[in-house]
Amino acid sequence: MRRALPSMAALSAFEAAGRLGSFSAAAEELHVTQGAISRQIRGLEEYLGTRLFLRLTRQVELTAAGEAYLREVQYALDYVERATAGFRTRQSQHVVLTISALPSIASFWLMSRLVGFSQRYPHIDTRVLTSIRAVDLQSNEADVAIRVGPLPGKSYEARLPRIDLEMVTNWRGVHAEPLFDDVLVPVLSPGLPEPGHEIREPRDLLRYPLIHTASRARAWPDWLALYGLQEPERGERAEYGHFFMAIEAARKGQGVALIPGVLLSGIGGGLVAPIRCTTPSAGSYYLLMRSDRVQDPQCAAFCDWIQEQAGEVQACV
């Protein structure tokens, strides 16, 4: 149902003229002609069916009805003004946080949790980009990034599985916040093991095809070497470009995939991890950002929030 309201232009003209006690002063304030103010107020009087002003020789005066109506109109316009100012302030505080994440981490770990961040910080919109390549933080490609790899200057045991991924294009001025270790875990379809051939130790996995992931080409050889094993020669081996592809192949019973343990909570049903693994790789997951952005409210908020999520991962390892 349409509201029974006079025009906003008429109300503005009336409020200004009543407050200033002059049609000409109201016209100057509203940047219109005196004739325009007079026409707006005459139309308002016709709409209301009563006179709001007494037109004297050199001035105008509010009638008793005009004074009463002016108080009501000013109250209403003050409320609208406050509501508009508050809305504009909130809108000006609304920011976008661009997050660059590895595809597997984004799909199986981050996205399902981001709703919690948005609920806690409704004024921060999140934009997620996925890539395995090194992120260029200096060019503002992203505000923050989640990557895995060795930290420059940190030493790792030679026996640990290597991570052949570069995290950033340039480490100058980059702050790295540790999130969680990279622990590789073999997973397979529960229907894959043959009856009477349960998987109890790493050696038992060698009965089945091993699914390799191109982005972590050394994962299987290095992981098997931890247990004094190596993959048997089987001719052509199964290899996929990313972890989510390897996970799907394992779910279809094509073999055993070796994936970061952090993904286990997000891959859903259809896979089992028969061997408990705790040995980390030669590198970890980090939240990366420019050092001069660490104190930015949206970056600081995301850092605090994701550290809470990372704490849950470490507690499960």
C-alpha positions as CSV (number, residue, x, y, z in Angstrom):
1,M,0.0,0.0,0.0
2,R,1.4,3.4,-1.0
3,R,2.3,5.7,1.9
4,A,0.2,8.9,2.3
5,L,3.2,11.2,2.4
6,P,3.9,14.7,1.0
7,S,7.0,15.0,-1.2
8,M,10.4,15.2,0.4
9,A,11.1,18.4,-1.5
10,A,8.0,20.1,0.0
11,L,9.0,18.9,3.5
12,S,12.6,20.1,3.1
13,A,11.3,23.5,1.9
14,F,8.9,23.8,4.8
15,E,11.4,22.8,7.4
16,A,14.1,25.2,6.1
17,A,11.6,28.1,5.8
18,G,10.1,27.5,9.3
19,R,13.5,27.1,10.9
20,L,14.9,30.2,9.2
21,G,11.7,32.3,9.3
22,S,12.2,33.3,5.7
23,F,11.4,31.9,2.2
24,S,14.4,33.7,0.7
25,A,16.8,32.3,3.3
26,A,15.4,28.8,2.8
27,A,15.9,29.3,-1.0
28,E,19.5,30.2,-0.4
29,E,20.2,27.3,1.8
30,L,18.6,24.8,-0.5
31,H,20.1,26.4,-3.7
32,V,16.7,27.0,-5.3
33,T,14.7,30.1,-6.1
34,Q,12.4,31.8,-3.7
35,G,9.5,31.1,-6.1
36,A,10.3,27.4,-5.9
37,I,10.2,27.5,-2.1
38,S,6.9,29.3,-2.2
39,R,5.4,26.8,-4.7
40,Q,6.5,23.8,-2.6
41,I,5.0,25.2,0.6
42,R,1.7,26.2,-1.2
43,G,1.5,22.7,-2.5
44,L,2.1,21.3,1.0
45,E,-0.6,23.5,2.5
46,E,-3.1,22.3,-0.2
47,Y,-2.1,18.7,0.6
48,L,-2.6,19.2,4.3
49,G,-5.7,21.4,3.9
50,T,-4.4,24.1,6.3
51,R,-2.2,27.2,6.2
52,L,1.3,26.8,7.6
53,F,2.5,30.4,7.2
54,L,1.1,33.9,7.5
55,R,2.4,35.9,4.5
56,L,3.0,39.4,5.8
57,T,4.3,42.4,3.8
58,R,8.0,41.8,4.4
59,Q,8.1,38.5,6.3
60,V,6.4,35.2,6.9
61,E,5.3,33.7,10.2
62,L,4.3,30.2,11.1
63,T,0.7,29.7,12.1
64,A,-0.1,27.7,15.2
65,A,-0.7,24.6,13.0
66,G,2.6,25.3,11.2
67,E,4.6,25.5,14.5
68,A,3.1,22.1,15.6
69,Y,3.8,20.5,12.2
70,L,7.3,21.9,12.1
71,R,8.2,20.2,15.4
72,E,6.9,16.9,14.1
73,V,8.7,17.2,10.7
74,Q,12.0,18.2,12.3
75,Y,11.8,15.2,14.6
76,A,11.2,12.9,11.6
77,L,13.9,14.5,9.5
78,D,16.4,14.3,12.3
79,Y,15.7,10.6,12.6
80,V,16.2,10.0,8.9
81,E,19.4,12.1,9.0
82,R,20.8,10.0,11.9
83,A,19.8,6.8,10.2
84,T,21.4,7.9,6.9
85,A,24.6,9.0,8.7
86,G,24.9,5.7,10.6
87,F,24.3,3.7,7.4
88,R,27.0,5.6,5.5
89,T,29.4,5.2,8.4
90,R,28.9,1.4,8.4
91,Q,29.2,1.3,4.6
92,S,32.5,3.2,4.7
93,Q,33.8,0.7,7.3
94,H,32.8,-2.3,5.1
95,V,36.0,-3.8,3.7
96,V,37.0,-6.7,1.4
97,L,39.7,-9.1,2.5
98,T,41.3,-11.0,-0.4
99,I,42.6,-14.5,0.6
100,S,44.9,-16.5,-1.7
101,A,44.8,-20.2,-0.7
102,L,46.0,-23.6,-2.0
103,P,43.1,-25.2,-3.9
104,S,43.0,-28.3,-1.6
105,I,43.1,-26.2,1.6
106,A,40.4,-23.9,0.2
107,S,38.1,-26.7,-0.8
108,F,38.5,-29.1,2.1
109,W,39.4,-26.9,5.0
110,L,38.9,-23.2,4.7
111,M,35.6,-22.6,2.9
112,S,33.5,-24.6,5.3
113,R,34.9,-22.5,8.2
114,L,34.7,-19.0,6.6
115,V,31.1,-18.6,7.6
116,G,32.3,-18.4,11.2
117,F,34.6,-15.6,10.3
118,S,31.8,-13.7,8.5
119,Q,29.5,-14.1,11.4
120,R,32.1,-12.7,13.8
121,Y,33.2,-9.9,11.5
122,P,30.1,-9.0,9.4
123,H,31.8,-5.8,8.1
124,I,34.5,-7.8,6.4
125,D,33.7,-9.4,3.0
126,T,36.0,-12.3,2.0
127,R,37.2,-13.0,-1.5
128,V,39.0,-16.3,-2.0
129,L,41.5,-17.0,-4.8
130,T,43.0,-20.4,-5.3
131,S,46.4,-21.2,-6.7
132,I,49.5,-23.4,-5.9
133,R,51.9,-20.9,-7.4
134,A,54.0,-18.5,-5.3
135,V,51.9,-15.5,-4.3
136,D,53.0,-11.9,-5.1
137,L,52.1,-10.0,-1.9
138,Q,54.1,-6.9,-3.0
139,S,51.8,-6.3,-5.9
140,N,48.7,-6.6,-3.6
141,E,47.6,-9.8,-5.4
142,A,46.1,-10.7,-2.1
143,D,45.9,-9.3,1.4
144,V,46.8,-12.7,3.0
145,A,47.8,-16.1,1.7
146,I,47.8,-19.6,2.9
147,R,50.8,-21.6,1.6
148,V,52.8,-24.6,2.5
149,G,56.6,-25.0,2.3
150,P,59.9,-24.6,4.0
151,L,60.6,-21.3,5.7
152,P,63.8,-19.5,4.5
153,G,66.6,-19.8,7.1
154,K,65.0,-22.7,9.0
155,S,66.8,-26.1,9.0
156,Y,64.9,-29.4,8.5
157,E,65.9,-33.0,9.0
158,A,67.1,-34.5,5.8
159,R,64.9,-37.6,6.3
160,L,61.6,-35.5,6.3
161,P,59.4,-35.5,3.1
162,R,60.3,-32.5,0.9
163,I,57.9,-29.8,-0.3
164,D,58.8,-28.5,-3.7
165,L,56.5,-25.5,-3.6
166,E,57.5,-21.8,-3.4
167,M,55.3,-19.8,-1.1
168,V,56.0,-16.3,-2.2
169,T,57.7,-14.6,-5.2
170,N,59.7,-12.3,-2.9
171,W,60.3,-12.7,0.9
172,R,61.3,-9.1,1.4
173,G,58.8,-7.5,3.8
174,V,56.8,-10.7,4.2
175,H,55.4,-11.8,7.6
176,A,54.9,-15.6,8.0
177,E,52.5,-16.7,10.8
178,P,52.8,-20.5,11.5
179,L,49.5,-22.4,11.2
180,F,50.1,-26.2,11.4
181,D,52.5,-28.9,10.3
182,D,52.2,-30.7,7.0
183,V,51.7,-34.4,8.0
184,L,51.2,-36.7,5.0
185,V,48.6,-39.5,5.5
186,P,47.8,-42.4,3.2
187,V,44.1,-42.8,2.4
188,L,42.1,-45.4,0.4
189,S,38.7,-46.7,-0.3
190,P,37.5,-49.1,2.5
191,G,36.7,-51.6,-0.2
192,L,40.2,-51.7,-1.7
193,P,42.0,-54.0,0.8
194,E,41.6,-57.6,-0.1
195,P,40.0,-59.9,2.4
196,G,42.6,-61.2,4.9
197,H,45.1,-58.5,3.9
198,E,44.4,-55.8,6.4
199,I,46.7,-52.7,6.3
200,R,48.5,-52.6,9.6
201,E,51.9,-51.0,8.7
202,P,53.3,-48.9,5.8
203,R,54.7,-52.0,4.0
204,D,51.1,-53.3,3.5
205,L,50.3,-50.3,1.3
206,L,52.7,-51.6,-1.4
207,R,50.2,-54.3,-2.4
208,Y,48.2,-51.5,-4.0
209,P,48.8,-48.8,-6.7
210,L,50.1,-45.6,-5.2
211,I,48.4,-42.5,-6.5
212,H,50.9,-39.6,-7.0
213,T,50.2,-35.9,-7.0
214,A,52.2,-33.8,-9.5
215,S,52.3,-30.7,-7.2
216,R,54.0,-32.9,-4.5
217,A,56.0,-35.2,-6.7
218,R,58.4,-36.3,-4.0
219,A,55.7,-37.1,-1.4
220,W,55.4,-40.8,-1.9
221,P,59.2,-41.6,-2.3
222,D,60.1,-39.5,0.7
223,W,57.3,-40.8,2.9
224,L,58.1,-44.4,2.1
225,A,61.8,-43.7,2.7
226,L,60.9,-42.8,6.3
227,Y,60.0,-46.5,6.8
228,G,62.9,-47.9,4.8
229,L,60.6,-48.7,1.8
230,Q,60.4,-47.8,-1.9
231,E,57.7,-48.1,-4.4
232,P,57.8,-51.3,-6.5
233,E,58.1,-51.0,-10.2
234,R,54.6,-51.4,-11.8
235,G,55.1,-49.7,-15.2
236,E,52.9,-46.7,-15.7
237,R,51.8,-45.1,-12.4
238,A,48.7,-43.1,-11.6
239,E,49.4,-39.4,-11.2
240,Y,47.0,-36.4,-10.8
241,G,47.7,-32.7,-10.8
242,H,46.2,-31.8,-7.5
243,F,45.3,-33.4,-4.2
244,F,41.5,-33.1,-4.8
245,M,42.0,-35.2,-8.0
246,A,44.1,-37.8,-6.1
247,I,41.4,-37.9,-3.4
248,E,38.7,-38.6,-5.9
249,A,40.8,-41.3,-7.6
250,A,41.3,-43.0,-4.2
251,R,37.6,-42.8,-3.4
252,K,36.9,-44.7,-6.7
253,G,39.3,-47.5,-5.5
254,Q,42.1,-46.7,-8.0
255,G,44.8,-47.0,-5.3
256,V,46.2,-45.2,-2.2
257,A,46.6,-41.4,-2.2
258,L,49.0,-39.6,0.1
259,I,47.4,-36.4,1.3
260,P,48.0,-33.7,4.0
261,G,46.3,-34.8,7.2
262,V,44.6,-31.4,7.6
263,L,42.3,-32.3,4.7
264,L,40.9,-35.4,6.4
265,S,38.1,-33.5,8.2
266,G,36.8,-32.1,4.9
267,I,37.0,-34.9,2.4
268,G,33.7,-36.6,3.6
269,G,33.0,-40.3,3.4
270,G,34.3,-43.0,1.2
271,L,37.9,-43.0,2.4
272,V,39.8,-44.4,5.4
273,A,43.3,-43.6,6.8
274,P,44.5,-47.0,8.1
275,I,47.9,-45.8,9.4
276,R,48.4,-43.2,12.1
277,C,51.1,-40.7,10.9
278,T,52.7,-38.0,13.0
279,T,55.9,-37.2,11.3
280,P,55.8,-33.7,9.7
281,S,57.2,-32.8,6.3
282,A,60.2,-30.4,5.8
283,G,57.9,-27.4,5.9
284,S,54.6,-26.2,7.3
285,Y,51.5,-24.2,6.5
286,Y,51.7,-20.5,7.0
287,L,49.5,-17.5,6.8
288,L,51.5,-14.9,4.8
289,M,51.0,-11.2,4.6
290,R,53.1,-8.0,4.1
291,S,54.8,-6.9,7.3
292,D,53.3,-3.5,6.9
293,R,49.8,-5.0,6.8
294,V,50.0,-7.0,10.0
295,Q,48.2,-4.3,12.1
296,D,45.5,-3.6,9.5
297,P,42.2,-4.4,11.3
298,Q,41.0,-6.9,8.7
299,C,44.3,-8.7,8.4
300,A,44.7,-8.8,12.2
301,A,41.1,-10.1,12.6
302,F,41.7,-12.9,10.0
303,C,45.0,-13.8,11.6
304,D,43.4,-14.2,15.1
305,W,40.5,-16.2,13.7
306,I,42.6,-18.6,11.6
307,Q,45.0,-19.2,14.5
308,E,42.0,-20.5,16.4
309,Q,41.1,-22.8,13.5
310,A,44.7,-24.0,13.2
311,G,44.8,-24.7,16.9
312,E,41.9,-27.2,16.4
313,V,44.0,-28.9,13.7
314,Q,47.1,-29.3,15.9
315,A,44.9,-30.7,18.7
316,C,43.8,-33.4,16.4
317,V,47.2,-34.5,15.2
